[in-house]
Amino acid sequence: MRLLHTMLRVGDLPRSVEFYTQVMGMTLLRQSENTSQKYSLAFLGYGPNPEHAELELTYNHGVTSYDMGTAYGHLAVAVPDAYAACDRIRSAGGAVTREAGPVKGGTTVIAFVTDPDGYKIELIQRAA
């Protein structure tokens, strides 16, 4: 078994695709429309399946926002330099909500950014 994708519901698909491609550096892998069921999908990632897990963005026609609930935590993305990633994300218009620095009680360097729908994304500094 292996993880194929993670799905997030979004309120504005073009806005979210722009964030994940222009701010987070992902590639739009494919999109589809299901007009009869009133939803649209976009799959993004740092590479296609089966080599990489993908992010599925689901837009339910007419729904512009969702309640996050208390169970959702965050997505995690490995970056070679969390400090530089924060600078790049901020300069591309992204919201850095926790600056890069060591995790509390440890040495791993992390940061957090937030996407346009309020989803948290953890950046974890890891050597390539």
All heavy atoms as an XYZ file, in Angstrom:
976
protein
N       0.843     -1.179      0.000
C       0.000      0.000      0.000
C       0.887      1.240      0.000
O       2.003      1.212      0.504
C      -0.883      0.028      1.230
C      -2.022     -0.967      1.169
S      -3.191     -0.720      2.501
C      -2.587     -1.942      3.638
N       0.320      2.330     -0.561
C       1.012      3.617     -0.506
C      -0.013      4.728     -0.641
O      -1.096      4.521     -1.191
C       2.104      3.740     -1.553
C       1.633      3.754     -2.968
C       2.816      3.893     -3.934
N       2.356      4.452     -5.174
C       2.131      5.744     -5.399
N       2.376      6.619     -4.474
N       1.679      6.156     -6.554
N       0.325      5.897     -0.167
C      -0.569      7.050     -0.238
C      -0.613      7.564     -1.667
O       0.421      7.807     -2.279
C      -0.056      8.146      0.702
C      -0.918      9.376      0.863
C      -2.265      9.023      1.490
C      -0.195     10.389      1.738
N      -1.828      7.720     -2.232
C      -1.993      8.204     -3.607
C      -2.219      9.709     -3.661
O      -1.585     10.410     -4.434
C      -3.162      7.492     -4.288
C      -2.994      5.997     -4.472
C      -4.273      5.407     -5.065
C      -1.808      5.703     -5.357
N      -3.184     10.198     -2.869
C      -3.449     11.630     -2.864
C      -4.163     12.033     -1.587
O      -4.691     11.195     -0.863
C      -4.250     12.079     -4.098
C      -5.655     11.598     -4.139
N      -6.039     10.500     -4.872
C      -6.794     12.066     -3.556
C      -7.335     10.307     -4.730
N      -7.819     11.238     -3.933
N      -4.167     13.342     -1.362
C      -4.940     13.952     -0.285
C      -5.918     14.902     -0.946
O      -5.545     15.636     -1.866
C      -4.019     14.725      0.674
O      -3.123     13.808      1.284
C      -4.815     15.461      1.733
N      -7.173     14.920     -0.501
C      -8.189     15.777     -1.109
C      -8.550     16.899     -0.138
O      -8.759     16.662      1.053
C      -9.440     14.967     -1.445
C     -10.500     15.772     -2.208
S     -11.640     16.691     -1.165
C     -12.863     15.450     -0.832
N      -8.602     18.112     -0.688
C      -9.083     19.277      0.052
C     -10.241     19.893     -0.721
O     -10.163     20.030     -1.946
C      -7.976     20.335      0.193
C      -6.714     19.933      0.945
C      -5.707     21.083      0.903
C      -7.037     19.548      2.380
N     -11.292     20.295     -0.015
C     -12.398     21.025     -0.646
C     -12.050     22.506     -0.639
O     -11.618     23.029      0.395
C     -13.701     20.779      0.108
C     -14.223     19.374     -0.081
C     -15.555     19.169      0.658
N     -16.080     17.864      0.365
C     -15.776     16.756      1.042
N     -14.939     16.822      2.059
N     -16.300     15.598      0.700
N     -12.222     23.161     -1.779
C     -11.850     24.570     -1.897
C     -13.036     25.387     -2.391
O     -13.923     24.870     -3.075
C     -10.633     24.760     -2.831
C      -9.411     24.018     -2.275
C     -10.930     24.286     -4.247
N     -13.040     26.671     -2.056
C     -14.143     27.548     -2.420
C     -13.976     28.261     -3.746
O     -14.940     28.816     -4.278
N     -12.767     28.267     -4.298
C     -12.489     28.944     -5.567
C     -11.348     28.179     -6.226
O     -10.176     28.376     -5.883
C     -12.108     30.399     -5.298
C     -11.834     31.207     -6.541
O     -11.359     30.648     -7.548
O     -12.077     32.424     -6.506
N     -11.679     27.297     -7.160
C     -10.675     26.403     -7.748
C      -9.551     27.158     -8.457
O      -8.377     26.857     -8.200
C     -11.338     25.375     -8.670
C     -10.435     24.241     -9.153
C      -9.847     23.447     -7.994
C     -11.213     23.321    -10.078
N      -9.837     28.130     -9.323
C      -8.720     28.840     -9.970
C      -7.794     29.526     -8.971
O      -6.569     29.493     -9.128
C      -9.419     29.857    -10.880
C     -10.760     29.257    -11.155
C     -11.137     28.545     -9.884
N      -8.344     30.122     -7.918
C      -7.524     30.771     -6.887
C      -6.614     29.752     -6.202
O      -5.426     29.996     -5.995
C      -8.436     31.446     -5.859
C      -7.688     32.106     -4.693
C      -8.627     32.539     -3.598
N      -9.203     31.352     -2.940
C     -10.160     31.396     -2.035
N     -10.696     32.547     -1.685
N     -10.617     30.289     -1.478
N      -7.160     28.587     -5.880
C      -6.377     27.560     -5.205
C      -5.317     26.962     -6.121
O      -4.188     26.721     -5.695
C      -7.293     26.467     -4.648
O      -8.102     27.006     -3.624
N      -5.667     26.720     -7.381
C      -4.678     26.214     -8.341
C      -3.536     27.223     -8.482
O      -2.361     26.856     -8.488
C      -5.329     25.900     -9.706
C      -4.279     25.662    -10.778
C      -6.249     24.683     -9.580
N      -3.873     28.503     -8.556
C      -2.839     29.542     -8.657
C      -1.933     29.520     -7.431
O      -0.710     29.608     -7.547
C      -3.476     30.912     -8.818
C      -2.447     32.024     -8.923
C      -3.063     33.393     -9.110
O      -4.297     33.523     -9.201
O      -2.287     34.357     -9.160
N      -2.510     29.393     -6.237
C      -1.704     29.342     -5.016
C      -0.747     28.160     -5.045
O       0.453     28.309     -4.814
C      -2.594     29.265     -3.768
C      -1.812     29.028     -2.504
C      -1.181     30.077     -1.864
C      -1.684     27.754     -1.979
C      -0.426     29.862     -0.714
C      -0.940     27.517     -0.832
C      -0.305     28.579     -0.195
N      -1.274     26.970     -5.318
C      -0.422     25.783     -5.252
C       0.610     25.727     -6.381
O       1.686     25.149     -6.198
C      -1.279     24.508     -5.186
C      -1.836     24.308     -3.797
C      -3.148     24.662     -3.493
C      -1.045     23.825     -2.769
C      -3.649     24.520     -2.209
C      -1.528     23.681     -1.484
C      -2.837     24.028     -1.209
O      -3.321     23.896      0.077
N       0.336     26.335     -7.520
C       1.328     26.351     -8.604
C       2.283     27.522     -8.464
O       3.503     27.338     -8.516
C       0.659     26.379     -9.996
O      -0.195     27.512    -10.102
C      -0.126     25.096    -10.254
N       1.773     28.734     -8.263
C       2.622     29.925     -8.250
C       3.329     30.159     -6.916
O       4.446     30.659     -6.903
C       1.795     31.165     -8.614
C       1.130     31.081     -9.965
C       2.130     30.853    -11.086
O       3.125     31.562    -11.189
N       1.876     29.859    -11.916
N       2.685     29.823     -5.803
C       3.271     30.072     -4.485
C       3.996     28.844     -3.953
O       5.113     28.947     -3.454
C       2.184     30.555     -3.495
C       2.748     30.737     -2.097
C       1.550     31.857     -3.988
N       3.384     27.670     -4.079
C       3.983     26.451     -3.534
C       4.836     25.685     -4.540
O       5.487     24.713     -4.182
C       2.892     25.534     -2.963
C       2.159     26.105     -1.763
S       3.237     26.556     -0.374
C       3.960     24.971      0.048
N       4.805     26.076     -5.814
C       5.678     25.457     -6.810
C       5.239     24.104     -7.323
O       6.026     23.382     -7.930
N       3.972     23.742     -7.115
C       3.469     22.476     -7.637
C       3.129     22.628     -9.120
O       3.059     23.735     -9.634
C       2.217     22.029     -6.877
C       2.465     21.626     -5.461
S       0.932     21.030     -4.690
C       1.544     20.646     -3.053
N       2.898     21.512     -9.766
C       2.476     21.479    -11.162
C       1.032     21.010    -11.218
O       0.652     20.070    -10.510
C       3.360     20.493    -11.958
O       4.712     20.953    -11.885
C       2.924     20.391    -13.399
N       0.229     21.681    -12.055
C      -1.133     21.206    -12.304
C      -1.011     19.991    -13.205
O      -0.555     20.090    -14.336
C      -1.975     22.293    -12.961
C      -3.397     21.888    -13.353
C      -4.210     21.456    -12.138
C      -4.082     23.041    -14.081
N      -1.386     18.819    -12.693
C      -1.210     17.559    -13.411
C      -2.400     17.241    -14.311
O      -2.229     16.735    -15.411
C      -0.968     16.422    -12.416
C       0.255     16.635    -11.501
C       0.260     15.608    -10.384
C       1.532     16.593    -12.311
N      -3.606     17.515    -13.826
C      -4.808     17.282    -14.635
C      -6.003     17.913    -13.947
O      -5.980     18.144    -12.744
C      -5.037     15.793    -14.886
C      -5.322     14.972    -13.660
C      -5.286     13.462    -13.947
N      -5.488     12.689    -12.744
C      -4.580     12.470    -11.807
N      -3.386     12.985    -11.911
N      -4.866     11.727    -10.740
N      -7.039     18.203    -14.739
C      -8.298     18.745    -14.231
C      -9.445     17.995    -14.872
O      -9.303     17.464    -15.980
C      -8.438     20.229    -14.581
C      -7.620     21.142    -13.714
C      -7.952     22.601    -13.970
O      -7.323     23.221    -14.801
N      -8.926     23.122    -13.242
N     -10.576     17.972    -14.184
C     -11.777     17.376    -14.765
C     -13.008     18.096    -14.228
O     -12.985     18.675    -13.156
C     -11.854     15.875    -14.451
O     -12.031     15.659    -13.070
N     -14.065     18.040    -15.025
C     -15.355     18.639    -14.681
C     -16.398     17.534    -14.661
O     -16.412     16.682    -15.545
C     -15.780     19.660    -15.744
C     -14.954     20.910    -15.792
C     -15.287     21.865    -14.647
O     -16.452     21.885    -14.190
O     -14.369     22.570    -14.224
N     -17.259     17.566    -13.675
C     -18.397     16.662    -13.647
C     -19.624     17.548    -13.478
O     -20.082     17.795    -12.356
C     -18.285     15.637    -12.519
C     -19.343     14.575    -12.622
O     -20.492     14.863    -12.938
N     -18.957     13.342    -12.348
N     -20.122     18.057    -14.604
C     -21.242     19.009    -14.558
C     -22.518     18.375    -14.037
O     -23.289     19.040    -13.343
C     -21.477     19.650    -15.938
O     -21.632     18.619    -16.904
C     -20.309     20.532    -16.332
N     -22.747     17.109    -14.336
C     -23.990     16.482    -13.869
C     -24.005     16.328    -12.345
O     -25.055     16.406    -11.727
C     -24.200     15.123    -14.541
O     -23.219     14.202    -14.125
N     -22.843     16.140    -11.741
C     -22.754     16.010    -10.288
C     -22.309     17.317     -9.618
O     -22.135     17.369     -8.402
C     -21.800     14.876     -9.910
C     -22.272     13.516    -10.373
C     -23.624     13.147     -9.785
O     -23.825     13.223     -8.566
N     -24.569     12.772    -10.625
N     -22.044     18.353    -10.431
C     -21.737     19.700     -9.960
C     -20.465     19.789     -9.117
O     -20.454     20.371     -8.034
C     -22.930     20.279     -9.206
C     -24.168     20.389    -10.068
C     -25.329     20.980     -9.316
C     -26.539     21.012    -10.251
N     -27.769     21.276     -9.588
N     -19.380     19.214     -9.650
C     -18.083     19.403     -8.997
C     -16.980     19.429    -10.050
O     -17.142     18.936    -11.162
C     -17.804     18.341     -7.933
C     -17.577     16.943     -8.447
C     -16.319     16.531     -8.875
C     -18.610     16.017     -8.465
C     -16.106     15.230     -9.338
C     -18.409     14.726     -8.916
C     -17.157     14.339     -9.352
O     -16.948     13.064     -9.800
N     -15.873     20.047     -9.673
C     -14.683     20.130    -10.520
C     -13.488     19.674     -9.694
O     -13.429     19.919     -8.484
C     -14.442     21.570    -10.968
O     -15.570     22.094    -11.617
N     -12.525     19.028    -10.355
C     -11.331     18.523     -9.683
C     -10.075     19.062    -10.345
O     -10.032     19.252    -11.564
C     -11.270     16.990     -9.755
C     -12.460     16.202     -9.215
C     -12.245     14.725     -9.467
C     -12.656     16.479     -7.745
N      -9.049     19.266     -9.537
C      -7.717     19.587    -10.040
C      -6.727     18.758     -9.223
O      -6.824     18.704     -7.994
C      -7.417     21.065     -9.895
N      -5.812     18.093     -9.910
C      -4.773     17.306     -9.253
C      -3.448     18.022     -9.458
O      -3.081     18.349    -10.586
C      -4.713     15.889     -9.822
C      -5.869     15.032     -9.399
C      -7.066     15.070    -10.097
C      -5.757     14.190     -8.300
C      -8.141     14.287     -9.711
C      -6.837     13.390     -7.908
C      -8.029     13.445     -8.613
N      -2.735     18.239     -8.365
C      -1.461     18.935     -8.393
C      -0.418     18.129     -7.651
O      -0.751     17.259     -6.850
C      -1.590     20.307     -7.717
C      -2.613     21.242     -8.330
C      -3.870     21.268     -7.509
C      -2.040     22.610     -8.504
N       0.840     18.448     -7.884
C       1.903     17.798     -7.143
C       3.265     18.223     -7.626
O       3.407     19.046     -8.530
N       4.267     17.626     -7.014
C       5.657     17.873     -7.394
C       6.125     16.832     -8.398
O       7.279     16.798     -8.772
C       6.543     17.904     -6.151
C       6.192     19.067     -5.247
C       5.533     18.866     -4.047
C       6.484     20.363     -5.631
C       5.191     19.938     -3.236
C       6.139     21.445     -4.830
C       5.498     21.215     -3.628
O       5.146     22.277     -2.835
N       5.206     16.021     -8.841
C       5.428     14.993     -9.837
C       4.198     14.098     -9.845
O       3.410     14.114     -8.903
N       4.000     13.330    -10.911
C       2.789     12.514    -11.023
C       2.896     11.182    -10.269
O       3.990     10.723     -9.950
C       2.688     12.263    -12.525
C       4.121     12.266    -12.982
C       4.821     13.290    -12.119
N       1.723     10.597    -10.016
C       1.673      9.219     -9.538
C       2.259      8.329    -10.626
O       2.117      8.652    -11.790
C       0.211      8.808     -9.271
C      -0.193      9.036     -7.835
O       0.548      8.719     -6.926
N      -1.362      9.608     -7.641
N       2.910      7.250    -10.356
C       3.038      6.639     -9.033
C       4.262      7.097     -8.243
O       4.420      6.714     -7.095
C       3.150      5.153     -9.357
C       3.862      5.108    -10.658
C       3.384      6.342    -11.406
N       5.127      7.933     -8.803
C       6.337      8.348     -8.092
C       6.048      9.295     -6.931
O       6.796      9.333     -5.958
C       7.337      9.023     -9.039
C       7.881      8.107    -10.122
C       6.967      8.055    -11.336
O       6.092      8.930    -11.496
O       7.108      7.105    -12.119
N       4.980     10.094     -7.031
C       4.677     11.108     -6.032
C       3.203     11.046     -5.648
O       2.356     10.780     -6.491
C       4.952     12.514     -6.588
C       6.357     12.725     -7.009
N       7.333     13.156     -6.155
C       6.975     12.550     -8.209
C       8.477     13.247     -6.799
N       8.282     12.882     -8.053
N       2.923     11.343     -4.398
C       1.531     11.529     -3.983
C       1.051     12.859     -4.548
O       1.850     13.766     -4.807
C       1.418     11.522     -2.461
N      -0.241     12.980     -4.775
C      -0.811     14.181     -5.374
C      -1.771     14.860     -4.401
O      -2.237     14.251     -3.444
C      -1.565     13.827     -6.659
C      -0.676     13.236     -7.720
C      -1.426     12.700     -8.930
O      -2.666     12.573     -8.869
O      -0.770     12.399     -9.928
N      -2.059     16.120     -4.687
C      -3.051     16.876     -3.952
C      -4.258     17.048     -4.861
O      -4.132     17.577     -5.967
C      -2.499     18.255     -3.560
C      -3.459     19.174     -2.818
C      -3.894     18.567     -1.480
C      -2.788     20.531     -2.587
N      -5.404     16.564     -4.415
C      -6.650     16.717     -5.171
C      -7.433     17.871     -4.573
O      -7.770     17.855     -3.392
C      -7.486     15.438     -5.090
C      -8.857     15.564     -5.721
C      -9.766     14.368     -5.454
O      -9.277     13.321     -4.982
O     -10.969     14.491     -5.708
N      -7.721     18.886     -5.384
C      -8.567     19.993     -4.969
C      -9.943     19.762     -5.559
O     -10.080     19.567     -6.762
C      -8.002     21.325     -5.459
C      -6.585     21.664     -5.004
C      -6.151     22.994     -5.594
C      -6.484     21.678     -3.484
N     -10.960     19.782     -4.708
C     -12.334     19.562     -5.140
C     -13.135     20.838     -4.934
O     -13.168     21.386     -3.830
C     -12.989     18.421     -4.331
O     -12.256     17.222     -4.564
C     -14.442     18.207     -4.735
N     -13.758     21.298     -6.015
C     -14.660     22.443     -5.933
C     -16.073     21.937     -6.173
O     -16.379     21.417     -7.244
C     -14.309     23.520     -6.959
C     -15.355     24.603     -7.029
C     -15.566     25.453     -5.948
C     -16.165     24.737     -8.141
C     -16.550     26.424     -5.988
C     -17.160     25.715     -8.196
C     -17.347     26.548     -7.109
O     -18.333     27.501     -7.148
N     -16.925     22.051     -5.160
C     -18.344     21.720     -5.282
C     -19.052     22.990     -5.735
O     -19.055     23.996     -5.020
C     -18.897     21.207     -3.956
C     -18.296     19.859     -3.598
O     -18.420     18.908     -4.345
N     -17.620     19.789     -2.465
N     -19.616     22.957     -6.937
C     -20.204     24.141     -7.553
C     -21.152     24.845     -6.594
O     -22.036     24.221     -6.006
C     -20.915     23.778     -8.848
C     -19.991     23.176     -9.868
N     -20.427     22.744    -11.087
C     -18.653     22.943     -9.860
C     -19.413     22.266    -11.781
N     -18.322     22.368    -11.051
N     -20.938     26.150     -6.422
C     -21.793     26.966     -5.581
C     -21.381     27.039     -4.122
O     -21.960     27.811     -3.360
N     -20.387     26.267     -3.691
C     -19.938     26.294     -2.297
C     -18.638     27.088     -2.241
O     -17.648     26.703     -2.849
C     -19.722     24.863     -1.743
C     -19.278     24.933     -0.288
C     -20.987     24.032     -1.886
N     -18.657     28.207     -1.527
C     -17.491     29.088     -1.515
C     -16.622     28.982     -0.273
O     -15.522     29.532     -0.245
C     -17.925     30.557     -1.681
O     -18.803     30.900     -0.613
C     -18.621     30.765     -3.025
N     -17.087     28.288      0.766
C     -16.247     28.125      1.955
C     -16.699     26.902      2.745
O     -17.820     26.423      2.595
C     -16.291     29.371      2.837
O     -17.587     29.553      3.361
N     -15.790     26.423      3.590
C     -16.046     25.243      4.417
C     -15.601     25.515      5.845
O     -14.669     26.282      6.082
C     -15.262     24.031      3.882
C     -15.775     23.541      2.558
C     -15.243     24.020      1.362
C     -16.809     22.625      2.493
C     -15.725     23.589      0.138
C     -17.301     22.188      1.271
C     -16.754     22.669      0.105
O     -17.242     22.241     -1.096
N     -16.228     24.834      6.788
C     -15.797     24.854      8.173
C     -14.647     23.862      8.293
O     -14.791     22.701      7.901
C     -16.973     24.457      9.074
C     -16.607     24.418     10.542
O     -15.537     24.947     10.920
O     -17.393     23.854     11.314
N     -13.510     24.308      8.807
C     -12.340     23.436      8.907
C     -12.553     22.289      9.882
O     -11.950     21.252      9.741
C     -11.111     24.223      9.372
C     -10.572     25.174      8.369
S      -9.873     24.294      6.986
C      -9.897     25.600      5.801
N     -13.350     22.472     10.887
C     -13.507     21.433     11.895
C     -12.292     21.395     12.801
O     -11.336     22.154     12.630
N     -12.289     20.498     13.727
C     -11.172     20.419     14.675
C     -10.258     19.232     14.428
O      -9.261     19.073     15.114
C     -11.710     20.346     16.116
O     -12.573     19.205     16.223
C     -12.452     21.605     16.501
N     -10.565     18.394     13.462
C      -9.747     17.211     13.214
C      -8.606     17.475     12.234
O      -7.567     16.829     12.309
C     -10.612     16.068     12.690
N      -8.778     18.432     11.312
C      -7.747     18.695     10.313
C      -6.521     19.298     10.981
O      -6.618     20.183     11.815
C      -8.265     19.653      9.223
C      -7.188     20.033      8.241
C      -6.827     19.160      7.220
C      -6.507     21.227      8.350
C      -5.822     19.483      6.325
C      -5.499     21.569      7.461
C      -5.154     20.692      6.456
O      -4.144     21.015      5.591
N      -5.347     18.833     10.576
C      -4.100     19.372     11.094
C      -3.385     20.194     10.047
O      -3.500     21.416     10.017
N      -2.664     19.528      9.145
C      -1.917     20.237      8.112
C      -1.380     19.258      7.074
O      -1.335     18.053      7.307
C      -0.747     21.024      8.715
C       0.249     20.157      9.431
N       0.147     19.868     10.775
C       1.348     19.497      8.995
C       1.145     19.079     11.132
N       1.892     18.830     10.067
N      -0.987     19.798      5.930
C      -0.198     19.070      4.944
C       1.262     19.315      5.296
O       1.587     20.335      5.901
C      -0.460     19.603      3.532
C      -1.894     19.553      3.017
C      -1.974     20.261      1.668
C      -2.363     18.123      2.898
N       2.153     18.444      4.889
C       3.580     18.650      5.133
C       4.331     18.527      3.810
O       4.066     17.619      3.025
C       4.108     17.633      6.136
N       5.260     19.464      3.592
C       6.065     19.503      2.376
C       7.531     19.608      2.777
O       7.895     20.481      3.585
C       5.672     20.718      1.500
C       6.590     20.851      0.300
C       4.222     20.608      1.066
N       8.372     18.744      2.236
C       9.814     18.817      2.486
C      10.416     19.915      1.625
O      10.091     20.040      0.444
C      10.476     17.474      2.168
N      11.280     20.724      2.223
C      11.987     21.782      1.506
C      13.469     21.720      1.910
O      13.786     21.362      3.041
C      11.411     23.187      1.816
C       9.967     23.309      1.330
C      11.482     23.516      3.296
N      14.370     22.069      0.988
C      15.794     22.022      1.348
C      16.199     23.140      2.305
O      17.140     22.981      3.082
C      16.521     22.155      0.003
C      15.528     22.752     -0.920
C      14.173     22.346     -0.425
N      15.495     24.279      2.279
C      15.826     25.431      3.128
C      14.516     26.131      3.494
O      13.940     26.838      2.673
C      16.756     26.375      2.361
C      17.188     27.589      3.169
O      16.478     27.987      4.121
O      18.242     28.160      2.830
N      14.051     25.932      4.720
C      12.769     26.495      5.149
C      12.806     28.022      5.194
O      11.800     28.676      4.913
C      12.365     25.932      6.513
N      13.944     28.591      5.530
C      14.065     30.051      5.577
C      13.889     30.647      4.177
O      13.123     31.596      3.975
C      15.418     30.470      6.174
C      15.612     29.985      7.585
C      16.258     28.781      7.843
C      15.137     30.732      8.669
C      16.434     28.331      9.152
C      15.312     30.284      9.980
C      15.961     29.086     10.214
O      16.120     28.637     11.500
N      14.585     30.075      3.202
C      14.471     30.547      1.814
C      13.072     30.289      1.264
O      12.527     31.104      0.522
C      15.524     29.865      0.942
N      12.472     29.145      1.626
C      11.119     28.838      1.160
C      10.129     29.874      1.681
O       9.257     30.320      0.938
C      10.710     27.429      1.594
N      10.271     30.287      2.936
C       9.376     31.321      3.487
C       9.541     32.631      2.718
O       8.553     33.284      2.390
C       9.659     31.546      4.972
S       9.020     30.250      6.045
N      10.783     32.998      2.430
C      11.027     34.234      1.673
C      10.374     34.159      0.297
O       9.734     35.103     -0.156
C      12.524     34.493      1.528
C      13.181     34.897      2.841
O      12.459     35.315      3.780
O      14.425     34.791      2.930
N      10.533     33.019     -0.392
C       9.979     32.852     -1.731
C       8.449     32.863     -1.696
O       7.794     33.525     -2.506
C      10.478     31.543     -2.360
C      10.023     31.347     -3.805
C      10.429     30.004     -4.372
N       9.948     28.861     -3.623
C       8.681     28.453     -3.592
N       7.745     29.094     -4.259
N       8.329     27.395     -2.892
N       7.874     32.163     -0.731
C       6.407     32.094     -0.604
C       5.842     33.473     -0.283
O       4.851     33.909     -0.870
C       6.015     31.042      0.448
C       6.274     29.640     -0.126
C       4.572     31.211      0.906
C       6.241     28.527      0.899
N       6.492     34.180      0.631
C       6.030     35.529      0.993
C       6.113     36.463     -0.211
O       5.180     37.219     -0.484
C       6.867     36.070      2.147
C       6.321     37.326      2.770
C       7.159     37.852      3.936
N       7.221     36.918      5.051
C       8.261     36.115      5.314
N       9.330     36.118      4.572
N       8.233     35.307      6.351
N       7.210     36.396     -0.968
C       7.360     37.289     -2.123
C       6.379     36.948     -3.242
O       6.061     37.797     -4.065
C       8.799     37.275     -2.639
O       9.116     36.034     -3.222
N       5.867     35.707     -3.260
C       4.868     35.299     -4.255
C       3.448     35.589     -3.780
O       2.485     35.241     -4.460
C       5.023     33.818     -4.580
N       3.303     36.212     -2.613
C       1.984     36.578     -2.109
C       1.392     35.603     -1.114
O       0.251     35.762     -0.700
N       2.149     34.588     -0.718
C       1.656     33.607      0.251
C       1.749     34.119      1.677
O       2.515     35.042      1.976
N       0.967     33.524      2.559
C       0.930     33.928      3.971
C       1.764     32.967      4.809
O       1.407     31.798      4.955
C      -0.506     33.946      4.471
N       2.864     33.454      5.346
C       3.684     32.677      6.280
C       3.102     32.921      7.665
O       3.066     34.054      8.135
C       5.167     33.100      6.217
C       5.986     32.356      7.260
C       5.733     32.859      4.817
N       2.623     31.858      8.308
C       1.963     32.007      9.600
C       2.830     31.558     10.776
O       2.477     31.805     11.922
C       0.623     31.250      9.618
O       0.845     29.899      9.227
C      -0.373     31.895      8.655
N       3.948     30.907     10.485
C       4.965     30.600     11.496
C       6.288     30.653     10.767
O       6.541     29.894      9.828
C       4.752     29.222     12.107
C       5.684     28.960     13.308
C       6.405     27.624     13.124
N       7.025     27.136     14.324
C       8.354     26.987     14.432
N       9.169     27.302     13.442
N       8.869     26.501     15.543
N       7.142     31.579     11.174
C       8.434     31.744     10.522
C       9.293     30.497     10.729
O       9.110     29.755     11.694
C       9.165     32.973     11.069
C       8.498     34.282     10.723
C       8.508     34.600      9.234
O       9.426     34.161      8.503
O       7.577     35.302      8.792
N      10.231     30.300      9.833
C      11.139     29.155      9.920
C      11.968     29.230     11.195
O      12.431     30.294     11.589
C      12.046     29.116      8.696
N      12.126     28.085     11.811
C      12.933     27.974     13.019
C      12.784     26.580     13.585
O      11.947     25.791     13.127
N      13.589     26.244     14.575
C      13.522     24.905     15.162
C      12.164     24.637     15.801
O      11.546     25.533     16.378
C      14.618     24.920     16.232
C      15.516     26.051     15.861
C      14.643     27.057     15.172
N      11.704     23.391     15.662
C      10.470     22.973     16.306
C      10.689     23.032     17.823
O      11.806     22.824     18.307
C      10.061     21.555     15.832
C      11.040     20.501     16.298
C       8.666     21.212     16.273
N       9.635     23.369     18.556
C       9.755     23.449     20.013
C      10.236     22.110     20.565
O       9.668     21.064     20.261
C       8.422     23.824     20.638
C       8.001     25.239     20.334
C       6.652     25.568     20.940
C       6.254     26.981     20.535
N       4.917     27.322     21.000
N      11.279     22.150     21.349
C      11.813     20.946     21.974
C      12.657     20.092     21.059
O      12.981     18.962     21.403
N      13.023     20.601     19.876
C      13.815     19.813     18.941
C      14.723     20.673     18.098
O      14.888     21.872     18.345
N      15.285     20.065     17.071
C      16.211     20.788     16.202
C      15.740     20.869     14.755
O      16.323     21.615     13.972
C      17.597     20.111     16.224
O      17.453     18.751     15.805
C      18.215     20.154     17.624
N      14.726     20.125     14.390
C      14.217     20.156     13.019
C      13.654     21.540     12.725
O      12.859     22.073     13.499
C      13.115     19.098     12.817
O      13.652     17.813     13.118
C      12.591     19.111     11.389
N      14.067     22.126     11.601
C      13.592     23.447     11.216
C      12.289     23.295     10.441
O      12.220     22.546      9.463
C      14.644     24.200     10.374
C      14.098     25.535      9.876
C      15.908     24.420     11.202
N      11.261     24.011     10.917
C       9.941     23.968     10.285
C       9.416     25.390     10.109
O       9.942     26.343     10.699
C       8.917     23.139     11.093
C       8.594     23.819     12.422
C       9.401     21.706     11.282
C       7.372     23.256     13.136
N       8.373     25.527      9.314
C       7.628     26.773      9.159
C       6.211     26.377      8.766
O       5.961     25.226      8.390
C       8.259     27.653      8.092
N       5.288     27.320      8.839
C       3.918     27.074      8.391
C       3.466     28.197      7.477
O       3.776     29.367      7.713
C       2.942     26.973      9.578
C       2.892     25.619     10.212
C       3.742     25.293     11.243
C       1.984     24.660      9.765
C       3.699     24.033     11.834
C       1.937     23.402     10.345
C       2.792     23.088     11.378
N       2.732     27.811      6.435
C       2.058     28.762      5.560
C       0.586     28.356      5.511
O       0.228     27.237      5.883
C       2.684     28.797      4.141
C       4.141     29.210      4.216
C       2.555     27.470      3.432
N      -0.245     29.288      5.060
C      -1.677     29.028      4.975
C      -2.146     29.289      3.558
O      -1.779     30.299      2.957
C      -2.439     29.938      5.958
O      -1.933     29.712      7.270
C      -3.928     29.649      5.948
N      -2.949     28.370      3.002
C      -3.454     28.551      1.639
C      -4.683     29.468      1.661
O      -5.145     29.873      2.736
C      -3.695     27.202      0.955
C      -5.051     26.573      1.237
O      -5.822     27.072      2.086
O      -5.356     25.561      0.583
N      -5.224     29.847      0.498
C      -6.350     30.787      0.458
C      -7.618     30.311      1.157
O      -8.459     31.125      1.529
C      -6.608     30.972     -1.042
C      -5.329     30.639     -1.701
C      -4.714     29.566     -0.850
N      -7.772     29.006      1.369
C      -8.950     28.484      2.062
C      -8.699     28.282      3.548
O      -9.585     27.810      4.263
C      -9.393     27.170      1.418
C     -10.022     27.408      0.064
O     -11.193     27.826      0.027
O      -9.335     27.222     -0.956
N      -7.501     28.611      4.020
C      -7.187     28.481      5.437
C      -6.497     27.190      5.828
O      -6.232     26.968      7.007
N      -6.187     26.317      4.860
C      -5.482     25.079      5.174
C      -4.035     25.381      5.529
O      -3.368     26.171      4.861
C      -5.532     24.108      3.994
C      -6.909     23.580      3.699
C      -7.585     23.969      2.546
C      -7.541     22.695      4.562
C      -8.854     23.481      2.263
C      -8.808     22.208      4.295
C      -9.454     22.605      3.145
O     -10.706     22.127      2.872
N      -3.541     24.741      6.564
C      -2.159     24.915      7.010
C      -1.252     23.949      6.256
O      -1.610     22.793      6.019
C      -2.028     24.647      8.511
C      -2.930     25.491      9.376
C      -2.538     26.939      9.327
C      -3.419     27.741     10.271
N      -3.431     29.138      9.948
N      -0.068     24.449      5.905
C       0.947     23.650      5.224
C       2.239     23.800      6.008
O       2.748     24.913      6.173
C       1.156     24.120      3.770
C      -0.170     24.088      3.012
C       2.217     23.264      3.079
C      -0.174     24.899      1.741
N       2.769     22.687      6.503
C       4.031     22.709      7.233
C       5.176     22.507      6.248
O       5.137     21.596      5.420
C       4.057     21.596      8.285
C       5.336     21.577      9.097
C       5.361     20.447     10.122
O       4.596     19.466      9.966
O       6.147     20.554     11.077
N       6.177     23.342      6.342
C       7.403     23.190      5.578
C       8.424     22.562      6.509
O       8.693     23.106      7.589
C       7.909     24.545      5.077
C       6.901     25.414      4.324
C       7.524     26.760      3.984
C       6.408     24.710      3.075
N       8.970     21.419      6.119
C       9.953     20.733      6.953
C      11.272     20.730      6.206
O      11.365     20.213      5.088
C       9.517     19.280      7.260
C       8.144     19.285      7.957
C      10.574     18.576      8.114
C       7.559     17.893      8.148
N      12.297     21.331      6.835
C      13.604     21.416      6.185
C      14.271     20.057      6.207
O      14.488     19.470      7.272
C      14.479     22.456      6.912
C      15.792     22.711      6.226
C      16.453     23.953      6.782
O      15.938     25.041      6.618
N      17.572     23.758      7.454
N      14.577     19.562      5.005
C      15.247     18.253      4.835
C      16.225     18.352      3.705
O      15.930     18.940      2.670
C      14.240     17.164      4.517
C      13.290     16.885      5.647
C      12.807     15.474      5.616
N      12.015     15.214      6.799
C      10.930     14.477      6.818
N      10.489     13.932      5.716
N      10.284     14.271      7.935
N      17.381     17.748      3.886
C      18.369     17.701      2.789
C      17.807     16.880      1.654
O      17.083     15.904      1.867
C      19.676     17.100      3.287
N      18.111     17.294      0.436
C      17.567     16.602     -0.753
C      18.051     15.183     -0.862
O      18.980     14.735     -0.345
C      17.945     17.367     -2.007
